[in-house]
Amino acid sequence: MSMINLRHLRAFEAVMQHRHFTKAAESIGLSQPALSALIQQLEEDLRVKLFDRSTRNVEPTAIGMEFGDIISRLLGQFEEALANVTKYSDLTKGKVSIGVLPSVASTVLPETLARFKAQYPDITIEISDVLGTEIVDLLLNKQIDFALSRTQKHREVENTPLMHDRLVLVGTPKTVSPKGNRIKWHDLADEPIIAMAPGSTIRALTDGAAASAGFALNIVLEPRLIPTAIAFARAGFGCAIVPCSESQSVKLTDLPQYDLVEPYIRRELSLMRLSGSSASPAAAALWRHLQEDLKNLSPEGARSAI
């Protein structure tokens, strides 16, 4: 039966529906001789007669009727499968799962995802807001399609730089007298500091900056969530070191904010995916959307590409 293919089955179904070779051929865009040849090939391959033909009528045999019931269901399921797959390629169906740093998930991401959802309302988006140390594991275990995270080097991960922000100090310093809106890192040696929890990318940058300035921070609190850090800074517990994107997102009006310099810590954010991996249409569409929507956005207040 190696000769039988979809063209034979569609020709058979057309004859079953129209009981007329010429009308059946027209319905599927074939010439009458071409359709007759397909039916003849089908019968020869199956070694049974499927239709009784006369000068006026074409009637299915008993075997043809039984075969027709099966083929009707088979082609119906095939058409349904094609329509379902087409929905994915047309972006009228699909799911995409992304991993995002909590500081990004609560700042730049909501508005851009809202714009994507307005354009593709039938695509489901799943978000895992996790620490930077967990992002690569999620990618390697294929638990997410891609991530928006601090750039991380890994031989199996491809980074596409997208945007950046910087670390700032939020709160009223107790031991430092700032000049203008800048504070040097080494001036924080005695300052009570609210630092993000170990394992977060913000904490890694914070510890690295302090080490570069040659001192250890006086850390009094290590929350996992940036809004918690800012809330404790507001209560006078200490000053919080957070990304400028987060400090801007909560629209601080009651707390001073200072640029941290010497060193100036700039956090590069990238779209990340497994190298050589293929993306679903939904994942590819969201990846392109984030590239286009965020490529010129810098939460530092200036719109400049990396």
LINDA-V65263 format. One record per backbone hydrogen bond with DSSP energy under -0.5 kcal/mol. CO is the residue of the C=O (numbers start at 0). NH is the residue of the N-H. Records with the same first field share a line. If there is no record, write none. Layout:
# LINDA-V65263
CO->NH, NH
This chain:
# LINDA-V65263
0->3
4->7, 8
5->9
6->10
7->11
8->12
9->13
10->14
11->15
12->16
13->17
14->18
18->57
19->23
20->24
21->25
22->26
23->27
24->27, 29
25->28
30->34
31->35
32->36
33->37
34->38
35->39
36->40
37->41
38->42
39->43
40->44
41->45
42->46, 47
47->49
49->60
50->52
51->58
56->53
58->51
60->64
61->65
62->66
63->67
64->68
65->69
66->70
67->71
68->72
69->73
70->74
71->75
72->76
73->77
74->78
75->79
76->80
77->81
78->82
79->83
80->84
81->85
82->86
83->87
84->87, 88
85->89
86->91, 92
87->90
93->123
95->125
96->144, 145
97->127
98->147
99->129
100->103, 104
101->105
103->106, 108
107->111
108->112
109->113
110->114
111->115
112->116
113->117
114->118
115->119
119->122
121->93, 123
123->95
125->97
126->128
127->99, 129
130->133, 134
131->134, 135
133->137
134->138
135->139
136->140
137->142, 143
138->141
145->98
146->148, 271
147->100
148->269
153->156
155->274
156->158
157->272
158->160
159->270
162->268
163->298, 299
164->266
165->243
166->259
167->169, 241
168->257
169->239
170->172
175->177
177->179
178->181
180->258
181->178
182->260
183->186
184->187
185->188
187->190, 217
190->217
191->238
192->194, 219, 220
193->240
196->199
198->132
199->203
200->204
201->205
202->206
203->207
204->208
205->209
206->210
207->211
208->212
209->213, 214
210->213
216->218
217->192
220->194
222->196
224->228
225->229
226->230
227->231
228->232
229->233
230->234
231->236
232->235
238->193
239->169, 241
241->167
242->245, 246
243->247
244->248
245->249
246->251
247->250
255->170
257->168
258->182, 260
259->264
260->184
262->264
263->265
264->166, 266
265->267
266->164
267->150
268->161, 162
269->148
270->159
271->146
272->157
273->276
279->283
280->284
281->285
282->286
283->287
284->288
285->289
286->290
287->291
288->292
289->293
290->294
293->296
295->297
297->300
301->303
